[in-house]
Amino acid sequence: MNGWRYAHIGVEGDELRLGGIEVWQQKWRRTGEDALQLPHPQYDNQRHSFDICEIGAFDHPVRFAVSELSSGVYGFYVPG
């Protein structure tokens, strides 16, 4: 799936950690790369546009792809 694997689906502000970093406590930096078209984590037949973002230190960023799947509900993919 384009080198990305499903990581999480949850609500805004939940306690998601990626690479040991609390995702919702960070300012997300968009990478400027084109959005990815990936399946909804629970409904394979639905495709969504996922923005590629980074958090953490600039010299060792944690990358992820994120999409708001419905109001306040987000899906996350990570490289891999």
Secondary structure as the mmCIF struct_conf table of DSSP 4:
data_model
#
loop_
_struct_conf.conf_type_id
_struct_conf.id
_struct_conf.beg_label_comp_id
_struct_conf.beg_label_asym_id
_struct_conf.beg_label_seq_id
_struct_conf.end_label_comp_id
_struct_conf.end_label_asym_id
_struct_conf.end_label_seq_id
TURN_TY1_P TURN_TY1_P1 ASN A 2 GLY A 3
STRN STRN1 TRP A 4 VAL A 11
TURN_TY1_P TURN_TY1_P2 GLU A 12 GLY A 13
STRN STRN2 ARG A 17 LEU A 18
TURN_TY1_P TURN_TY1_P3 GLY A 19 GLY A 20
STRN STRN3 ILE A 21 GLU A 22
HELX_RH_3T_P HELX_RH_3T_P1 VAL A 23 GLN A 25
BEND BEND1 GLN A 26 GLN A 26
STRN STRN4 ARG A 29 ARG A 30
BEND BEND2 GLY A 32 GLY A 32
HELX_LH_PP_P HELX_LH_PP_P1 GLU A 33 ALA A 35
STRN STRN5 LEU A 36 PRO A 39
BEND BEND3 PRO A 41 GLN A 42
TURN_TY1_P TURN_TY1_P4 ASP A 44 ASN A 45
STRN STRN6 ARG A 47 ILE A 55
BEND BEND4 GLY A 56 GLY A 56
TURN_TY1_P TURN_TY1_P5 PHE A 58 ASP A 59
BEND BEND5 HIS A 60 HIS A 60
HELX_LH_PP_P HELX_LH_PP_P2 PRO A 61 PRO A 61
STRN STRN7 VAL A 62 SER A 70
TURN_TY1_P TURN_TY1_P6 SER A 71 GLY A 72
STRN STRN8 VAL A 73 PRO A 79
#
